[in-house]
Amino acid sequence: MSNLAIIPIRKNSKRLKNKNMLDFNGQKLFEKTLKSAIKSKCFNKIIVSTDINISKKILLKYKNKAIFDKRPKKYCTDKSKALEVIKYYFKKFSLYKKSKGTISLLLATCPLRDFQDIKKAFNILRNNKNAHGIISVTDYGFPYKMSLQMNEKSIIKPYWKNSPLLSGNTRSQNHKPVYRPNGGFYIQHLNKFKKNKNFFKGNILGYFMPFERSVDVDNLVQYKVAKYLDTIS
């Protein structure tokens, strides 16, 4: 059985420059995710897919624990999609020939997911025979139907035609929570991914993670928040 985890990181990120290599309480940001993957003991192969020249010190640190693989430049641009990277490794490691096992995507920009989250998700997937995969999610924290849009003249109006803002039904407790993927992990059985070619297609379970483990590091404020939360967790 092959349980493969892929952690894609690249240089030259735009909104937060080289975020994956920023210091994160004494380690590189991406290392937080890598350590969680290793500690979970759920994977027999972990790939850090990158175009970054990783230092010898880090390479030695994770020797025999992870593979640092230089992926083609066409998968390292601003327009490159994580799903394209997954499909590249699916082909590179001939996973189309295998039927047992899982393939997982772990985003380094969700550093606060811990090894227990990964282990629990695998146990849930293992015990649900009808599930094709499982994805970590968190809630929006605010009713999405109360969204607004604003034009170039700063005039706002409800985004949704039947918005509760127009009916006065603005009590948040009256609205069901809505969830979003948080980047912690996307896991799917190999044989299902061969068919679906997408982590969201098929019978997919959601694994809830609270805000304090779901911070997505995409700008300086989020980076500082994640660093602080890491120190108190």
Steps between C-alpha positions, in 0.01 A plus 500: 500500500631844407407801711663796330501855636594798287597836649544755220710809573645753260701819503394848389156504661344839435292622795746377763841464342654152531252417775579129507856573611415761763599436860218337692604490864841353434426304184401572142128538444477189283675290765201528730290309247778256420550414867126439546498266201799307633369481856160374385663181368222481242726520194764269361622769262503877550595727212595864546449625146691821437705731280690633802865418563465332838800529732713194573418543869128451436560216254706315760242574768231313307717237338310170472184679617404702193596543137575851373416496132561776247186522291488645145488879468163488325350382829666778702339812356241736649239330285597145593231306683559256783288243317741514204786420735311203641429365152868543410609280791219257437660439163863524617457229761275286277217520750250427222627142517420468869157442648565497875610796704440873517631823358504812717563868447616702801541875456789659688295818536277322753773442759282453808343174398673241719584133468194400702272662242661290228478178704136559590412573137661175386312306767170657394567420135606146584180439695268642235495246219282717275727805511738581216699757694508756779584871504572728795256790529413791724197726514477850360404640838234725345184421301599503134154622395575831667777570251523840335640625173644846447551684171768748396299783659497317836126436476408173666210263454422144607678242289211255510159579353308363799746631755396485869633856520190605304255295704654588835588139580849593616522291816803284425365210706215466248742404225670165454879510500676479166843346465809548287819297448782626721798339325582266788464188287327353199504120513355255249526131426729438202243304304244776548740780404585311182136532405412836655827689428380748761488498880146640509337249267337188637375420848721735702497544877577822683728514802429812706784706641444814710635844408806468723625209287372632167689825449611528137832683466465721194592845632703658778211529748405134459866403538527687829171357627609145414837547670330625816241221507781248457667626817188455713375170358 
